[in-house]
Amino acid sequence: MNKKQVLWGLLFAVGLFLAASYSIDNRGFHSGIYGIIGCGLILSSYAGLNWKKLQNKDQHTRRILLVLSCILALIVVLDIAEIVLS
């Protein structure tokens, strides 16, 4: 196994652990800064693991990365809206 693959795998595991900080309570679904950082780490680890495919402009990999980026942007916007409205 390549050292880069191990590094990206560990980055994904840390991101998954941090993304688990999302909580659901009586006010609804919300996250803190750790959830956003976790999602960013998951996104960057996916990009790192599939870097060769991204350089070759593989449409499937680029589409998945775009969808994950949009979900992360939506989470950030909803967190900002929660802070402003509360």
C-alpha positions, 0 to 999 in steps of 0.5 A, a space after each residue: 500500500 502506498 504511503 499517500 493512500 494511507 495518508 488519505 485514508 487516515 484523513 478520511 477517517 478523521 473527517 468521518 470522526 469530525 463529521 459525526 459531531 452533527 447532532 439532531 435535537 428538538 431545534 432540528 439538525 445542526 453542526 458546529 465547526 467540527 462538522 464542517 471541518 470533517 466534511 472538508 476533510 472527507 471532500 479533500 481525501 476523496 479528491 486526493 484518492 482520486 487525483 489521477 482520475 481528476 487529472 484525466 478529467 474522468 466525468 464520473 469522479 468530477 461529478 461526484 466531487 461536484 455533488 459532495 462540494 455542493 452538499 458541503 456548501 449547503 451545510 455551510 450556508 445552513 449553519 450560517 443561517 442558523 447562527 443569524 436567525 438564532 
